[in-house]
Structure formats: structure tokens, C-alpha cells
């Protein structure tokens, strides 16, 4: 019986550790992304999950769809979950230098 109790305690500790290190951070990131998407509007420049940079022309929040202009006369329909972050040219350029230019990674950490 004592072995069963010890095994149960260890199993609960492992599940608690897994929950706090895997599930909770994912939930926080999901909530943060949802807040970001709700704040988007027409005219905002965004980067999609596929790396496409465009400007939002309109959004249909009920359907979870955004219309993004990626070039003059070219508009794509994307799901709002694919809008990963705002387009900020300085940040994109700095991220591109990581691994190529010494000290680029430390400049990213100092900006955060």
C-alpha cells in the first residue's frame, strides 16, 4: 500500500511539473495572441505565419478571417490565427542578423 501512495505522489508531482512547464506557457501565449488579434484593424501592417508581410484591409471577426493586401491589386484571405505579429522593419532586420553579426542577439535581449 505504501508503494502505491508513493507512486501516486510521484505521478502527481510529474503531472504538476508538466502542467506548469508545458500547458500554462502555451495557454498564456494563446491568450496573448488572441488579445493581439482583437486589437488589429484596417491599415495595420502584419506578418503572417508563413512570413508574408501585408496590410489588413478588413476583418470579419465572427468568421475569424482577415483580408490582407500583400501587393498592389493583390489581396489574400487568411485566418486570423495566422497573423503572428506586427510588422516592424527594425525588429525584422535585427532578427535577420542573429547568427551572422556578432552582438545582434544581445541587442535583441536588451530591447525586450
N, C-alpha and C positions, 0 to 999 in steps of 0.2 A: 504494500500500500504506500509506503514511504517513497518508493521509486516512482510510482505513478504521480504523486504530488510533486516531486522534484522535476519530473519530466514535464508536467503541466506548467510549472512555474517557468522553466526554461523556454518552453514553447511560447508562452505568453510574452516573455521578455523579447524573444526573437520577433514575434509579430508586432510588438510595440516599436521595436527598433526599425523594422521595415516600414511601418506606417509613418514614423517620424522622419525617416530619411528618403523615402520614395514618394509616398502618396501625398503628404502635406505640401512639399515643394511644388509638385505638379498642380495641385489644387490652387495654390497661390498664383502660380504663373497663368493658369487658365482664367482666374478672376481678373488678374491684371490685364490680360489680353482683351477680355470682354469689356472692361472699362475703357480701354483704348479705342476699341471699335465703336462703342457707343458715342464717343466724343468726335468721331470723324464726320466730316461734312463735305459738301461740294467745294472744290478748289484745293483740298488738301493733297499734298504730294505724298505718296506711299510707295513702299516696296512690298511686292507680293512674295509669297513663299518660294516661288520659282525664280525670284531675283529680278522680276520685271519692275521697272520704275514707271509710275504713271500718276495722273491727276484724276481724282474722283470727280465724276460729272454728276452722278446722282446715286442714291442708295435706296433700296427697298428693305427696310428693317424687318418687316413681317416675313418676307421670303428669305432673308439672310443673304441678299445679293447686292453687289455694288457694281456700278458701271464705271470703268476706268479707261481714260483716254491715254493711250501709250504712244501715239504719234498723231500728227495732223490727219484727221479723217479716219482714224483707226480707234475704235472703242471696243473693249472686251467686257464681257460679263463674267464676274468672278464671285465666288462665295466669300462672305466677309471673314470667315476663319482664315483665309489665305492672306489677308492683309497683315503682315507681320510687324511693321514698324514705320514710323515716318521717315521720309527721305530727307536726310541732312547731309549735303555733299561733303562737308568737312569730316564727319564721322566715318562715312564710307571710304573716303580717301585714306584716313588714318588706319582703318581696319585692313585696307589692302596692303599697307606697308608692314604689317606684322609678319615676322619671319624673314623679311627682306632687308629692312632697315633697322640697324641696332637702336634700341631705346624706344621703338614705336610702342611696344607693349606696355612699358612703364608710363608712357604718356596717356594711354587709354585708361589705365588704372588711376592715374592722377585726376582725370576728368570726372570720374564717377564719384 
